[in-house]
Amino acid sequence: MSSCSRVGLFGGTFDPLHNAHLEVARQSLAQTNLGKVILIPSKHPPHKSVKGMTEAEVRYEMVKRAIERRENLEVSPVEINREGPSYTIDTLKAMKEIYDKIAFIVGADNLINIDTWKDPERLLDSCPFIVAPRGGILKGDFEKNIFEGKDLRFLDMSEISLSSTEVRERIMEGQPVDGMVPEEIRDFIQKEALYRVVSEEARGN
């Protein structure tokens, strides 16, 4: 088991990873006592339909290319290699077998609905949660009972507005995404022609 500084785990579909994701990772490293951040692409996110989602291995490859030359960032296939839904509680259990100290990085809009996740109480007790501002969710919104006494660490940063959905839609419309995604991902998307196939139904025809 590794005895390094606390490791931040940052899960998501990352379809695709965008610059706001990287900013959350950077701010988590800068504002908390993390030694590194590990990005974890989901295979079967429980709260999202996998229909139309880019294959997990492709999303993993995009993240891998984006973080290769960025310090203190890694990517893990822990959820991609596991069968069944990508439950966070299972991921934390697996990562705790590798690292002594972990924290989970999450957007406020997702954390506020943690009561819909698997084993939410046990999840909140398992490690500190580093919270990125998003969706107009305020710090005071976390005063409901399920969060009482839990270790929530709120990042001091501008609210995240960029989304993967916005990136995909721009690509489908033939619009540039420069400045929205890392260059490595932009180039990979162009090379592999990702997100460019739009059905007649999607066009409204």
C-alpha positions in Angstrom: 0.0 0.0 0.0 1.3 3.4 -0.9 2.0 5.8 2.0 2.3 9.0 -0.1 0.3 12.2 0.5 -3.5 12.0 0.2 -4.7 11.1 -3.3 -7.6 12.8 -5.0 -10.0 10.6 -7.0 -11.9 12.4 -9.7 -14.5 10.3 -11.4 -16.7 11.1 -14.4 -17.8 10.0 -17.9 -15.3 12.5 -19.4 -17.1 12.4 -22.8 -14.9 14.3 -23.5 -12.6 15.6 -20.7 -12.6 19.4 -21.0 -10.6 22.3 -19.5 -12.9 22.8 -16.6 -12.3 19.3 -15.4 -8.5 20.0 -15.5 -9.1 23.3 -13.7 -10.9 21.4 -10.9 -8.0 19.0 -10.7 -5.5 21.9 -10.5 -7.4 23.8 -7.9 -7.8 20.6 -5.8 -4.0 20.1 -5.9 -3.4 23.8 -5.1 -5.9 24.3 -2.3 -5.8 20.9 -0.5 -3.1 18.6 0.7 -3.2 16.2 -2.3 -0.1 14.6 -3.6 -1.8 13.8 -6.9 -5.2 13.6 -8.6 -6.3 10.4 -10.4 -9.0 10.8 -13.0 -11.3 7.8 -13.3 -13.4 7.4 -16.4 -16.7 5.6 -15.7 -17.7 2.5 -17.7 -21.4 2.3 -16.7 -22.3 5.4 -14.7 -25.5 4.5 -12.7 -27.2 7.8 -13.2 -26.6 8.1 -17.0 -27.7 6.1 -20.0 -24.9 4.5 -21.8 -26.8 4.8 -25.1 -24.8 7.1 -27.4 -21.9 7.3 -24.9 -18.4 7.0 -26.4 -16.8 3.7 -25.7 -15.1 3.6 -22.3 -11.7 2.7 -23.8 -11.8 5.7 -26.1 -12.7 8.1 -23.3 -9.9 6.6 -21.2 -7.5 7.1 -24.1 -8.5 10.8 -24.4 -7.9 11.4 -20.7 -4.6 9.5 -20.9 -3.4 11.7 -23.7 -4.5 14.9 -22.0 -2.7 14.3 -18.7 0.6 12.7 -20.0 2.6 16.0 -19.7 0.7 17.5 -16.8 2.2 17.1 -13.4 0.6 15.2 -10.5 -2.2 13.9 -12.7 -2.9 10.3 -13.5 -5.7 8.2 -15.0 -7.0 4.9 -13.7 -9.0 2.1 -15.5 -10.3 0.8 -12.2 -14.0 1.3 -13.3 -13.4 0.3 -16.9 -11.9 -3.0 -15.8 -14.8 -3.7 -13.4 -18.0 -5.3 -14.7 -21.4 -3.9 -13.8 -22.4 -0.4 -12.8 -19.6 2.0 -11.8 -20.6 2.6 -8.2 -18.4 5.1 -6.4 -18.5 3.1 -3.2 -16.9 0.2 -5.0 -14.2 2.4 -6.6 -13.3 3.9 -3.2 -13.0 0.5 -1.7 -10.7 -0.7 -4.5 -8.5 2.5 -4.3 -8.2 2.3 -0.5 -6.5 -1.1 -1.0 -3.8 0.8 -2.9 -3.6 4.2 -1.1 -3.5 5.0 2.6 -5.3 8.3 2.3 -7.8 9.3 -0.4 -10.3 12.1 -1.1 -13.1 12.2 -3.6 -13.5 15.2 -6.0 -17.0 16.0 -7.1 -19.1 18.8 -8.4 -21.6 20.4 -6.0 -24.5 19.6 -8.4 -23.7 15.9 -8.1 -22.9 15.8 -4.4 -26.2 17.5 -3.4 -28.0 14.4 -4.8 -25.8 11.9 -3.0 -28.8 10.3 -1.4 -29.6 8.7 -4.8 -26.1 7.1 -4.9 -25.4 3.6 -3.6 -24.7 3.5 0.2 -24.6 7.3 0.6 -23.9 7.4 4.3 -21.1 4.9 4.1 -19.7 6.8 1.1 -19.6 10.1 3.0 -17.9 8.5 5.9 -15.3 6.8 3.8 -13.1 9.9 3.0 -13.1 13.7 2.7 -15.1 15.1 -0.3 -13.5 18.0 -2.2 -16.4 20.0 -3.7 -16.2 22.1 -6.9 -18.9 24.9 -7.3 -21.4 24.0 -10.0 -25.1 24.4 -10.8 -25.8 27.3 -8.6 -25.5 25.1 -5.5 -24.5 27.0 -2.5 -22.4 25.9 0.5 -25.4 26.4 2.7 -27.3 23.8 0.6 -25.2 21.1 2.3 -26.6 21.7 5.7 -29.2 18.9 5.4 -28.9 15.9 7.7 -27.0 13.5 5.5 -24.1 15.9 5.3 -24.0 16.8 9.1 -20.5 16.1 10.5 -19.1 15.0 7.1 -15.7 16.1 5.8 -16.6 18.4 2.9 -13.9 20.7 1.6 -15.2 23.4 -0.8 -12.9 24.8 -3.5 -12.5 28.5 -3.8 -12.9 29.0 -7.5 -15.3 30.3 -10.1 -18.4 28.2 -10.7 -18.0 25.7 -13.5 -20.3 26.3 -16.5 -18.6 24.3 -19.2 -19.9 20.9 -19.8 -19.1 17.9 -22.0 -22.5 18.1 -23.5 -21.7 21.6 -24.7 -18.4 20.4 -26.3 -20.2 17.5 -28.1 -22.9 19.8 -29.4 -20.4 22.3 -30.8 -18.5 19.5 -32.6 -21.8 18.2 -34.0 -22.6 21.6 -35.3 -19.1 22.0 -36.8 -18.1 24.7 -34.4 -14.5 25.0 -33.0 -13.8 23.8 -29.4 -10.4 25.6 -29.1 -9.9 26.7 -25.5 -12.6 24.3 -24.3 -10.6 21.0 -24.4 -6.9 20.3 -24.2 -5.1 20.3 -27.5 -4.4 16.6 -27.2 -8.1 15.8 -27.0 -9.1 18.2 -29.7 -6.6 16.6 -32.1 -7.7 13.1 -31.1 -11.4 14.0 -31.6 -10.6 15.4 -35.1 -8.5 12.3 -36.0 -11.1 9.8 -34.9 -14.0 11.9 -36.1 -15.8 11.7 -32.7 -19.2 13.3 -32.1 -19.6 14.1 -35.7 -22.3 11.6 -36.7 -25.7 13.2 -36.2 -28.8 11.1 -37.0 -31.6 12.5 -39.1 -33.8 12.3 -35.9 -31.3 14.4 -34.0 -31.4 17.0 -36.8 -35.2 17.2 -36.3 -35.9 15.8 -39.8 
